[in-house]
Each structure stands twice: as C-alpha cells, then as structure tokens.
C-alpha cells in the first residue's frame, strides 16, 4: 500500500500573483518589466509633449510676425475652423439619432448602423443607405431560412436500390 501512495502526485492549486512575487527571482523580473514599461511610457509622453510644444512655438512665431489685421484674420480663421468642426460633430450626432429612429421603425438591428460613417454621410443619403441595409439583411435572412428549412429528399428502397423522390418546392 505504501508503494501506491508514493506514486500518487498530490494536486497543487495554482499560486496567486502575490505568492509568485514572494520569490525574489520573480519579484526582480517583475520590477524590471514594470520599470521598462514606465520608461517606455515616459519617453512616449515626453515625445508627444515636445511635438505639442514645438507646434505651439511655431504657431506663436507665426502670429508674432503678423500685423494686427493679419492676426485678427488668422484668429477668425481658427474660430471658423473650430466652429465648422463642432457643427460637423453635432450633425453627425443628429444623423446618428435619426438613423436609430429609422432603423428601429424598419426593424433593422442597431448594430448595422456601425457600417455608416455619420461624419461623411448627409441626411439625403441616410434613408437610402438604411433602406439598402434593410433590403440586404432581408435577402440574407431569406436565403439563410430557405437553406435551413430545406429537407433532404425522401428515399425509398425498391428491389434493393435506393430511389430518391423529388418533392416540388412550394416557395
């Protein structure tokens, strides 16, 4: 009996992360990897900060060379650009809200609306695009259902030979 017990390997439960880190070798490796990840993040942050600082510096130099009228025109241009961007975002949001209403009315799952780029589509094309999605989905569902509903032709055995009987489709 004792020999049988020696061959049985006791089941071990997996160690928790904290238990693994109690081993100095694992803790050291973990510390190295965390330090490397922090250095990488820091380098990326510094690079992004330098780019932003350089852009702002170039912008300031550009504005410094302008006279008063040019500065006002430039600031007006920037304000118009920001206003246009905000208006485009608002329009995209409104189009998306309208698309949800139309899709719900037509029974189209909302997930299909992810295929539409609301920043690039206009209100006139929205309804046509949704109609196309509804039509395509209906055709796909119909084809899927026809495929699943198909039953194999019944067979009969006549004199040891299998004979298939064709049943006309009702659809």
C-alpha positions, -999 to +999 in steps of 0.1 A: +000+000+000+028+024+008+043+020-026+010+030-042+009+062-022+044+072-033+033+072-069+003+095-064+011+131-071-008+154-049-029+180-067-015+215-064-036+246-066-022+274-087-003+301-069-017+336-066+002+365-081+012+377-047+026+342-038+046+341-070+061+375-063+073+364-029+100+345-048+129+371-052+137+360-087+101+366-099+099+399-080+131+411-096+119+402-131+085+418-124+103+450-112+124+451-143+094+448-166+074+474-148+104+498-149+108+492-186+071+498-193+073+531-173+104+542-192+086+535-225+055+554-214+076+583-201+096+585-234+063+585-254+048+612-232+079+634-235+079+629-273+042+639-275+049+669-252+078+681-273+057+678-305+029+698-289+053+724-276+070+727-310+037+732-327+027+759-302+061+776-306+058+776-344+022+790-341+034+817-317+062+827-340+038+828-370+015+851-351+043+873-338+053+880-375+018+892-384+004+927-381-028+934-362-051+929-392-035+896-402-037+884-365-074+891-364-080+874-397-060+844-386-079+842-353-111+845-372-100+816-395-092+794-365-125+802-348-144+794-381-125+761-384-134+752-348-170+761-353-171+740-385-156+710-367-181+714-338-210+717-363-199+686-382-198+666-349-232+679-340-246+670-374-231+635-372-246+631-337-280+642-350-278+620-381-270+590-359-300+598-337-322+599-367-307+567-381-315+549-349-352+560-352-354+550-389-337+516-382-360+509-353-390+517-374-378+494-401-369+466-378-331+468-386-309+459-356-290+490-344-256+472-348-259+476-386-256+513-381-219+509-373-214+504-410-223+540-416-198+569-413-220+596-400-193+622-404-193+617-442-230+610-450-257+636-455-293+635-445-305+629-480-284+597-484-291+584-449-325+570-456-314+554-488-284+538-471-306+524-443-331+511-469-302+493-487-291+477-454-327+466-446-330+451-481-297+433-479-304+419-445-338+407-456-323+389-486-296+373-464-322+362-438-344+348-465-316+328-481-305+316-446-340+304-437-345+287-471-312+269-466-321+258-430-357+248-439-346+225-468-352+189-460-334+161-477-355+143-504-372+112-490-358+079-502-375+046-507-359+012-513-372-006-544-357-040-550-326-033-530-319+000-548-324+034-531-346+058-550-350+095-542-384+110-547-383+147-557-407+169-539-416+202-557-407+233-538-437+253-526-418+286-522 
